[in-house]
Amino acid sequence: MRGNPKFARRKELMKKTDNVIKKGDLYYPGEEFKKKALVSDASVYKKALEDPVKFWEKLAEELVWTKKWDQGFVHKPPHFEWFVGGELNITENALDENLKKRKDKIALIWEPEPTDQKQKTFTFGELYQEVNKFANCLKKLDVKKGDRVGIYLPMIPEAIIAMLGCARIGAVHAVVFSAFSPKALQLRLQDTEAEILITADGYFRRGEIVNLKQNADAALSDENTSQNDREKRGTSVKKVVVVKRAGNEVRMQSGRDLWWDDLVGKESDECQPVPVGSEDLLFILYTSGSTGKPKGCCHVAGGYAVQAKFTAKWIFDFKENDIFWSTADVGWITGHTYSCYGPLLSGTTVVIYEGSPDWPSPERWCQIIEKYGITTFYTAPTAIRMFKKYGTDLVRKYKLATLRLIGSVGEPIDETAWDWYFNEVGKGNCLLLDTWWQTETGGILITSLPGIGPFKPSFAGLPFPGVKVDILGEDGKSLPAGKEGDLVVLPPFSPGLLRNIYKNPKKYLETYWSKFGSKVYLTSDGAYKDENGLVRILGRVDDVIKVAGHRLSTGEMESVIEKHPNIAESAVIGIPDEIKGEVPVAFIVVKNTNKPADDIKTEIINLLRKEIGPFSSLKTVYLVKDLPKTRSGKIMRRVLRKLLGGEELGDLSTLANPECVEEIKKVV
């Protein structure tokens, strides 16, 4: 797989330069890197914070608007709007504008998992045509501006084309991670009331074919919903468009199911982009919350387009010859913003890969970097720890000489993993961007700009220009350097921040705008700043855990567990894991039953896999007689975490049942 003349990089890219300078415990860009960087003047931070609205408006002017906005920012706490009255289409900016000077430049490279299959490439001109064809298909299926379209696809080109096709005609896409279970898909389809679902026959994962169509069929069936469930039965889906990917045998329901190729083959490759309001919905993406039901984060067209373009362009310092690879799936926000919209808005070539980065050998990711001459590699600490586990000798077999920037996303990266990534993958000569953001923020909000710095192991860095963040104590007052507290975002926030929770404005208010008032966005992450203003993220302070970068709600998992007829009560917590960062553990109170404990544990694990997905697998299940609770009935997960970690339990006087702690100690 090494070497591919079609993607050979210019020779000067192969020469290592002094891109990084270390000063004490801080890292800065070298003079040569700084000289070529898109943004290298540190005064940009001060100027942007003097008038953030003016700063973002100036950036927005670089996009094509069919109608310019009347007001830059309007704030009616907890609601706000950006570029009010403006109209645009994000695909006109990502595709049509690039046709003018990049028509024949490669926009998208797709690498299949099976090594005996050929990659596919799309120039900006070809991607433009494919998106238009699919947009016309959607119109033939009677999809109109504002309609919701479900997308349940693996990492194949059609996933990007489907997203862009929806945006082309003003439809709202709701992408669901392809590893999610039928039940999880059904819940999201029910909430959006989507009448169209885009899926595939199957896809390859670690050498096996996953029958995705079968999962989609199960989600659309009433049989998948228990008679006792309170949720609405069935979905609103009327048509299912199926991509032929794996060639596995699938059931096609007459009148409902349609093959992608049969549809697009008949369509014109011209489709005028539909202008949409700046505050009109662009997409809904679901994320786990601290209660059982996932939250549909609403992202709007104008603000998201501006933030996606400029966070991608400035943070990854995109140059005309860059090739960018983010390992994130399009089912997550990173896949939306940095595998699709951000790079394409910047005219940058992006790589997507179907399978696991360590399949069929642990060095597959290295081979892909060298095969395509990737210049910017963006992955998660989970993947970094996995690469590290396979051994340093493996990565040292590869020069990875085209890399000039490497990045981390999804969860805080510890100093050991940071050092290994920097020294072994970046060869000590690539700036390492640790990035903080959320599904809710739409794009990266904290990371130092590569042309400015500084960078510090395990620290996310500085807030993006024009973004105001702070660390608050329980009293709502700003904390000094070194003091841990709640990370918050302050007005005027960022243009890409979510505008609401779909169909649940009450949850929007309660989750993000209640603890410190309706003018302060609560991230639910703990953090602190150092003396340089660099932010270190400490992790979630609510009841959400991150497994291999995937956010899982403890409430969502507990609600599934408690559907088991023999379970009275449960508590799920996350514990540290060398590879995945965190893994879930469940404490379960069983009703009177003669069923063997091992059978109950197995049934619970299988139930979670079915209802949520395989990544929700419990590391351990503890059967206990009671759970530690306050007098108001709140389960004290903090006590359970400390029990497993062997920590001092501290004051237990708030517990209504402190005696249960000694009982739990006997089983952990």
C-alpha positions in Angstrom: 0.0 0.0 0.0 3.0 2.3 0.2 3.3 4.9 -2.5 0.7 5.9 -5.0 1.8 8.2 -7.9 -1.7 9.6 -8.2 -1.4 11.1 -4.7 2.3 11.8 -4.7 3.2 15.0 -2.7 5.5 17.7 -3.9 9.1 16.9 -2.9 9.4 20.0 -0.7 6.6 18.5 1.5 8.8 15.5 2.2 11.6 17.6 3.8 11.2 18.0 7.5 11.6 21.5 8.8 11.8 23.0 12.2 8.1 23.3 12.6 8.1 23.2 16.4 10.1 25.1 19.1 10.0 24.1 22.7 10.3 26.7 25.5 10.1 25.2 29.0 6.9 23.1 29.1 5.3 25.0 26.1 5.6 24.4 22.4 5.4 27.1 19.7 5.4 27.1 15.9 8.9 27.4 14.4 9.8 30.5 12.4 9.4 28.8 9.0 5.9 27.4 9.9 4.8 30.7 11.4 5.9 32.6 8.3 3.6 30.4 6.1 0.7 30.1 8.6 -2.7 31.6 7.6 -2.9 33.3 11.0 0.3 34.2 12.9 -0.3 37.5 14.6 -1.3 37.0 18.3 -3.2 40.3 18.3 -6.1 38.5 16.5 -7.2 37.3 19.9 -7.4 40.8 21.5 -9.0 42.4 18.4 -11.6 39.6 18.2 -12.6 39.9 21.9 -12.9 43.7 21.6 -15.9 43.2 19.3 -16.7 39.5 18.7 -19.8 40.3 16.6 -17.8 42.5 14.3 -15.1 39.8 14.1 -17.6 37.0 13.1 -19.4 39.4 10.6 -16.1 40.1 8.9 -15.5 36.3 8.5 -19.0 35.8 7.3 -18.5 38.3 4.5 -16.1 35.8 2.8 -19.0 33.4 2.2 -21.5 33.8 -0.6 -24.9 35.0 0.7 -28.0 35.3 -1.5 -29.2 37.9 0.9 -27.0 39.7 3.4 -28.0 39.8 7.0 -29.6 42.8 8.7 -28.2 42.3 12.2 -25.1 40.4 13.2 -26.2 39.2 16.6 -29.5 39.3 18.5 -29.7 38.0 22.1 -33.0 37.2 23.9 -31.7 34.9 26.7 -31.5 32.0 26.5 -32.1 32.3 22.8 -29.9 34.1 20.3 -29.5 34.5 16.6 -26.6 35.3 14.2 -26.6 37.0 10.8 -30.3 37.7 11.2 -32.2 38.1 8.0 -29.4 36.7 5.9 -29.9 33.8 3.4 -27.4 31.4 1.9 -26.9 27.8 0.9 -24.0 26.0 2.5 -23.4 23.7 -0.6 -23.2 26.7 -2.9 -20.2 27.8 -0.8 -18.7 24.2 -0.5 -19.2 23.2 -4.1 -20.2 25.9 -6.6 -17.6 28.3 -5.4 -14.9 25.7 -5.7 -15.8 25.0 -9.3 -14.4 28.4 -10.2 -10.8 27.4 -9.6 -10.8 23.9 -8.2 -13.1 22.0 -10.5 -10.5 19.3 -11.3 -9.0 19.2 -7.8 -9.7 16.1 -5.7 -12.3 17.0 -3.1 -13.0 13.6 -1.6 -11.0 10.4 -1.3 -12.6 7.2 -0.1 -10.6 4.3 1.2 -12.6 1.0 1.6 -11.7 -1.4 4.4 -11.0 -4.5 2.2 -7.5 -4.0 0.7 -8.4 -5.7 -2.5 -11.0 -3.1 -3.4 -10.1 0.2 -5.1 -10.4 3.6 -3.6 -12.8 6.1 -5.1 -12.0 9.8 -5.7 -14.3 12.7 -6.5 -13.1 16.0 -7.9 -15.0 19.1 -6.8 -16.7 19.0 -10.2 -17.6 15.3 -9.8 -18.8 15.8 -6.3 -20.9 18.7 -7.4 -22.6 16.5 -10.0 -23.3 13.6 -7.6 -24.7 15.9 -5.0 -27.0 17.6 -7.6 -28.2 14.2 -8.8 -29.1 13.0 -5.4 -30.7 16.4 -4.5 -32.9 15.9 -7.6 -33.8 12.4 -6.4 -34.9 13.8 -3.1 -37.2 16.3 -4.9 -38.7 13.4 -6.9 -39.4 11.8 -3.6 -41.3 15.0 -2.6 -38.7 16.2 -0.1 -39.1 19.9 0.4 -37.3 22.7 2.3 -37.5 22.0 6.0 -38.4 18.3 5.7 -36.3 16.0 7.8 -34.3 13.1 6.2 -32.8 10.3 8.2 -29.3 9.1 7.1 -28.1 5.7 8.5 -24.9 5.1 6.5 -21.4 3.9 7.1 -18.3 5.8 6.0 -18.9 5.7 2.3 -19.0 8.6 -0.2 -22.8 8.4 -0.3 -22.9 9.5 3.3 -21.3 12.8 2.4 -23.3 13.1 -0.8 -26.6 12.5 1.0 -25.8 15.2 3.6 -24.9 17.7 1.0 -27.9 16.6 -1.2 -30.2 17.4 1.7 -28.6 20.8 2.3 -28.7 21.6 -1.4 -32.6 21.7 -1.3 -33.0 23.1 2.2 -33.9 19.7 3.7 -32.8 18.9 7.3 -30.5 15.9 7.6 -30.5 13.8 10.8 -27.5 11.4 10.6 -27.6 8.3 12.8 -24.3 6.4 13.6 -24.3 3.2 11.6 -23.3 1.1 14.7 -26.4 2.3 16.6 -29.0 -0.4 17.2 -32.4 -0.6 15.4 -34.0 0.7 18.6 -31.7 3.7 18.8 -32.4 4.5 15.1 -36.1 4.1 15.6 -36.1 6.6 18.5 -34.4 9.2 16.4 -36.6 8.6 13.4 -39.7 8.9 15.6 -38.5 12.2 17.0 -37.7 13.8 13.7 -40.7 12.3 12.0 -38.6 11.7 8.9 -40.4 10.3 5.9 -37.2 9.4 4.0 -34.4 7.1 5.3 -31.1 6.7 3.4 -29.2 3.5 4.3 -27.1 0.7 2.7 -27.2 -3.0 2.2 -24.2 -3.5 4.4 -20.6 -2.4 5.1 -17.3 -3.9 6.1 -16.0 -3.8 9.6 -13.0 -5.7 10.7 -13.3 -8.1 7.8 -17.0 -8.9 8.4 -20.1 -7.6 6.6 -22.5 -5.7 8.8 -26.1 -6.1 7.5 -27.2 -2.5 7.9 -30.4 -2.9 5.9 -31.6 -5.6 8.3 -31.0 -3.2 11.2 -32.9 -0.4 9.3 -35.8 -2.8 8.6 -36.0 -3.7 12.3 -36.1 0.0 13.2 -39.0 0.6 10.9 -41.0 -2.4 12.2 -43.6 -2.0 14.9 -42.4 -5.4 16.2 -39.2 -3.6 17.4 -41.3 -1.7 20.0 -42.6 -3.4 23.1 -46.3 -3.1 23.8 -45.4 -1.7 27.2 -43.1 1.0 25.9 -44.5 4.5 26.3 -42.8 5.7 23.0 -44.9 6.0 19.9 -44.8 2.8 17.9 -43.4 2.7 14.4 -42.0 5.6 12.4 -43.1 8.0 9.7 -40.8 6.7 7.1 -42.4 6.1 3.7 -39.4 5.6 1.4 -36.1 3.9 2.0 -33.2 4.6 -0.4 -30.6 1.8 -0.2 -26.9 2.1 -1.3 -25.3 -1.0 -2.8 -22.1 -1.3 -0.9 -21.4 -4.8 0.4 -23.4 -6.8 -2.1 -25.0 -8.9 0.7 -28.5 -10.2 0.2 -31.1 -8.0 1.7 -34.9 -7.8 1.7 -36.4 -5.0 -0.4 -40.0 -4.0 0.4 -42.0 -3.3 -2.7 -43.2 0.2 -2.9 -41.0 1.4 0.0 -37.4 0.5 -0.8 -35.5 1.9 -3.7 -31.9 1.4 -4.9 -29.7 4.5 -4.8 -28.2 3.7 -8.2 -31.5 3.3 -9.9 -32.6 6.7 -8.7 -29.5 8.8 -9.3 -28.9 7.2 -12.7 -32.0 8.9 -14.1 -31.3 12.4 -12.7 -29.8 15.6 -14.0 -26.5 16.7 -12.6 -27.7 20.3 -12.3 -29.8 21.4 -9.3 -30.0 25.0 -8.2 -29.2 25.5 -4.5 -32.2 26.6 -2.4 -31.5 29.7 -0.3 -32.3 29.2 3.3 -32.5 31.6 6.2 -29.5 32.0 8.4 -31.5 30.7 11.4 -33.2 27.9 9.4 -32.4 24.3 10.5 -29.4 22.7 8.6 -29.3 19.5 10.6 -30.3 17.7 13.8 -27.7 15.5 15.5 -28.6 13.5 18.6 -26.4 13.4 21.6 -26.8 11.6 24.9 -28.0 13.6 27.9 -28.2 13.0 31.6 -31.6 11.5 31.2 -32.8 8.5 29.2 -33.9 10.2 25.9 -31.2 11.4 23.5 -31.2 15.1 22.7 -31.6 16.4 19.2 -29.2 19.3 18.9 -30.5 21.9 16.4 -27.8 23.5 14.2 -28.7 26.3 11.8 -27.5 27.2 8.3 -25.8 30.5 8.6 -23.9 30.5 11.9 -22.8 26.9 11.4 -21.4 27.6 7.9 -19.3 30.5 9.1 -18.0 28.6 12.1 -17.3 25.4 10.2 -15.4 27.1 7.5 -13.1 29.3 9.7 -12.4 26.9 12.5 -11.4 24.3 9.9 -9.4 26.8 7.8 -7.6 28.5 10.7 -7.1 25.7 13.2 -5.8 23.2 10.6 -4.1 26.0 8.7 -5.4 24.6 5.4 -3.2 25.2 2.3 -4.1 24.5 -1.3 -2.1 21.2 -1.4 -3.2 19.9 2.0 -4.8 16.4 2.3 -6.9 16.1 5.5 -7.9 12.9 7.3 -10.3 12.9 10.3 -10.9 9.4 11.5 -14.4 10.3 12.9 -17.5 8.8 11.6 -20.2 11.1 10.0 -22.5 9.8 12.7 -20.8 12.2 15.1 -20.3 16.0 15.0 -16.6 15.7 14.1 -17.6 13.8 11.0 -20.1 16.5 10.1 -17.9 19.5 10.6 -14.4 18.2 9.8 -15.0 15.3 7.4 -17.5 17.1 5.4 -18.5 20.8 5.7 -15.3 22.4 7.1 -12.7 21.1 4.6 -15.0 21.4 1.6 -15.9 25.0 2.5 -12.1 25.6 2.6 -11.5 23.9 -0.8 -9.4 21.2 0.9 -9.1 17.5 0.0 -10.6 15.2 2.6 -10.1 11.5 3.2 -12.7 9.2 4.6 -12.1 5.5 5.5 -14.7 2.8 5.9 -13.2 0.6 8.5 -11.2 0.2 11.6 -7.8 2.0 11.5 -6.0 -1.2 12.8 -7.5 -3.6 10.2 -6.4 -5.9 8.7 -3.1 -5.1 10.4 -2.3 -2.6 13.2 -0.4 -0.4 10.8 -3.3 0.3 8.4 -3.6 3.9 9.6 0.1 4.5 8.8 -0.3 2.9 5.4 -3.2 5.2 4.6 -1.2 8.3 5.7 1.6 7.4 3.4 -0.6 6.2 0.5 -2.3 9.5 0.1 0.4 11.8 1.5 -1.8 13.1 4.2 -0.7 16.4 5.7 -3.1 16.7 8.6 -4.2 13.8 10.8 -7.1 14.2 13.3 -8.0 11.4 15.6 -9.2 10.5 19.1 -7.1 9.6 22.2 -8.8 6.2 22.1 -7.1 5.5 18.7 -3.8 7.0 19.9 -3.8 4.7 22.9 -4.6 1.8 20.6 -1.7 2.7 18.3 0.6 3.0 21.3 -0.4 -0.4 22.6 0.7 -2.0 19.3 4.2 -0.8 20.0 6.5 2.0 18.9 8.5 -0.2 16.6 5.4 -0.4 14.3 5.0 3.3 13.8 8.8 3.8 13.4 8.7 1.6 10.2 6.9 4.6 8.5 8.4 8.0 7.9 5.0 9.8 7.8 7.0 12.5 6.2 4.1 14.5 4.7 2.4 15.1 8.1 2.7 18.7 9.3 -0.2 18.9 11.8 -1.7 16.3 14.0 -4.8 16.7 16.2 -6.7 15.1 19.0 -10.5 15.2 19.5 -13.3 13.5 21.5 -12.0 13.5 25.1 -9.1 14.9 27.1 -5.8 13.5 26.1 -3.5 12.5 28.9 0.2 13.6 29.0 1.6 10.2 28.3 -0.6 9.7 25.2 0.2 13.3 24.1 4.0 12.7 24.3 3.8 9.5 22.4 1.6 11.0 19.6 3.9 14.0 19.3 7.2 12.1 19.3 6.3 8.9 17.4 3.6 10.0 15.0 4.6 13.6 14.6 8.3 12.7 14.8 8.7 15.6 17.2 8.2 18.0 14.3 4.5 18.3 13.9 2.4 20.7 16.0 -0.1 18.8 18.1 -3.6 20.4 18.3 -5.6 19.2 21.2 -9.1 20.4 20.5 -12.1 20.9 22.8 -15.7 21.2 21.5 -19.0 19.3 21.7 -21.9 18.2 19.5 -23.7 21.2 20.9 -21.0 23.8 19.9 -20.9 22.6 16.2 -17.2 23.3 15.9 -13.9 23.6 17.8 -14.0 26.3 20.5 -10.7 25.7 22.3 -7.3 25.0 20.8 -4.4 27.2 20.2 -3.9 28.4 16.6 -1.0 26.6 14.9 0.7 29.8 13.7 0.6 31.3 17.2 0.5 28.7 20.0 1.4 28.0 22.7 0.7 24.3 23.1 1.0 22.3 26.3 0.7 18.5 26.8 -2.8 17.6 28.1 -4.1 21.2 27.7 -6.7 22.0 25.0 -5.2 25.5 24.6 -6.7 29.0 24.0 -10.3 29.8 23.0 -10.7 30.4 19.3 -10.7 34.1 18.5 -14.1 35.7 19.1 -15.1 33.0 21.6 -15.4 33.9 25.3 -15.1 31.2 27.8 -14.6 31.2 31.6 -14.2 28.9 34.6 -16.8 29.5 37.2 -17.2 28.3 40.8 -20.4 27.1 42.4 -21.2 30.7 43.3 -21.0 31.7 39.6 -17.9 33.8 40.0 -14.9 33.6 37.7 -12.1 31.5 39.2 -8.3 32.4 39.1 -5.7 30.3 37.3 -5.3 26.8 38.7 -8.8 26.6 40.3 -11.1 23.9 39.0 -14.7 24.7 38.1 -17.4 24.7 35.4 -16.3 25.6 31.9 -18.9 28.0 30.4 -19.2 30.0 27.2 -20.3 33.6 27.4 -22.2 35.9 25.1 -22.1 36.4 22.1 -21.2 32.7 22.2 -20.2 31.3 18.8 -22.3 31.3 15.6 -22.4 27.5 15.4 -23.7 26.8 18.9 -26.9 24.9 19.0 -30.1 26.9 19.0 -32.4 24.4 20.7 -33.2 20.8 21.5 -35.6 19.5 18.8 -39.1 19.5 20.1 -37.9 20.0 23.7 -37.2 23.6 24.6 -37.7 22.8 28.2 -34.7 20.4 28.1 -32.7 23.0 26.3 -33.2 25.5 29.1 -32.7 23.0 31.9 -29.5 21.5 30.4 -27.6 24.5 29.2 -29.0 27.7 30.7 -30.2 27.1 34.3 -27.2 26.6 36.6 -25.7 30.1 36.0 -28.6 31.8 34.5 -30.0 32.2 30.9 -27.0 34.3 29.7 -24.3 31.7 30.4 -24.0 28.4 28.4 -23.0 25.5 30.7 -20.8 23.0 28.9 -21.1 20.4 31.8 -17.3 19.9 31.5 -14.9 20.7 34.4 -11.8 22.7 33.6 -9.1 25.1 34.8 -6.8 27.6 33.3 -3.0 27.9 33.8 -1.1 31.1 34.1 -0.9 31.4 30.3 -4.6 31.2 29.9 -4.4 27.7 28.5 -7.5 25.6 29.3 -7.3 22.1 30.6 -10.4 20.0 30.3 -11.0 17.6 33.3 -14.0 15.7 31.8 -17.8 15.6 32.4 -19.4 16.9 35.5 -22.8 15.5 34.6 -23.9 11.9 34.2 -22.4 11.4 30.7 -19.5 9.1 30.1 -17.2 8.9 27.0 -16.5 5.4 25.7 -13.9 5.6 22.9 -15.0 9.2 22.2 -18.7 8.2 22.1 -20.9 10.0 24.5 -23.1 7.7 26.5 -25.8 8.8 28.9 -25.9 6.9 32.2 -29.6 7.8 32.3 -30.2 6.3 28.8 -28.3 3.1 29.8 -30.2 2.8 33.1 -33.5 3.2 31.4 -32.7 0.3 29.1 -31.4 -1.9 31.9 -34.6 -1.3 33.9 -36.7 -2.6 31.1 -35.5 -6.1 32.2 -38.3 -7.7 34.2 -35.9 -8.8 37.0 -34.3 -5.4 37.6 -35.6 -3.1 40.3 -33.0 -0.3 40.0 -29.6 0.4 38.4 -26.8 2.9 38.4 -24.2 3.2 35.6 -20.8 4.9 36.0 -17.7 5.2 33.9 -14.3 4.0 35.0 -10.9 4.6 33.5 -9.8 2.3 30.7 -6.3 2.2 29.1 -7.7 2.0 25.6 -11.2 3.4 25.5 -10.7 6.2 28.1 -13.8 5.2 30.0 -15.9 2.1 30.1 -19.3 1.6 31.7 -19.9 -0.4 34.8 -23.4 -1.2 36.2 -24.6 -1.7 39.8 -27.9 -3.5 39.7 -30.6 -4.2 42.3 -32.4 -7.4 41.3 -36.0 -8.3 42.2 -36.8 -11.5 43.9 -36.0 -14.2 41.3 -34.6 -17.7 41.1 -32.8 -16.9 37.8 -29.0 -17.4 38.1 -27.0 -14.2 38.5 -24.8 -14.9 35.5 -27.9 -15.3 33.3 -29.2 -11.9 34.4 -25.8 -10.3 33.7 -25.6 -11.7 30.2 -29.2 -10.7 29.4 -28.5 -7.1 30.6 -25.4 -6.9 28.4 -27.2 -8.2 25.4 -30.2 -5.8 26.1 -27.9 -2.8 26.0 -26.2 -4.0 22.8 -29.6 -4.4 21.2 -31.1 -1.1 22.4 -28.1 1.2 22.1 -25.3 -0.5 20.3 -22.2 -2.7 20.8 -20.1 0.2 22.2 -22.4 0.3 25.2 -21.2 -3.1 26.4 -20.6 -3.1 30.2 -17.2 -4.0 31.5 -18.7 -5.4 34.7 -22.1 -5.9 36.3 -22.4 -5.9 40.0 -25.5 -7.3 41.7 -26.2 -5.4 44.9 -29.0 -5.2 47.4 -29.3 -1.4 47.4 -27.8 1.8 45.9 -26.4 4.7 47.9 -29.0 7.5 47.9 -29.6 10.9 49.4 -32.7 11.5 51.4 -34.4 13.0 48.3 -33.8 9.7 46.5 -30.9 10.8 44.2 -28.4 7.9 43.6 -24.9 9.0 44.6 -22.8 7.8 41.7 -19.9 9.7 43.2 -19.8 7.2 46.0 -19.8 4.2 43.6 -16.9 5.7 41.6 -14.8 6.2 44.7 -15.6 2.6 45.9 -14.3 1.2 42.6 -11.3 3.6 42.6 -10.3 2.7 46.1 -10.6 6.3 47.2 -11.6 7.8 50.5 -15.4 8.0 50.5 -15.5 11.3 52.4 -18.7 12.5 54.2 -21.5 10.0 53.9 -23.9 11.9 56.2 -26.1 13.0 53.3 -26.9 9.3 52.5 -30.2 8.0 53.6 -28.8 4.4 53.6 -25.1 4.6 54.5 -25.2 0.9 55.5 -25.5 -0.2 51.9 -21.9 1.1 51.2 -20.4 -1.7 53.3 -22.5 -4.3 51.5 -21.4 -3.0 48.1 -17.7 -3.2 49.3 -18.2 -6.9 49.6 -18.9 -7.4 45.9 -16.5 -4.9 44.2 
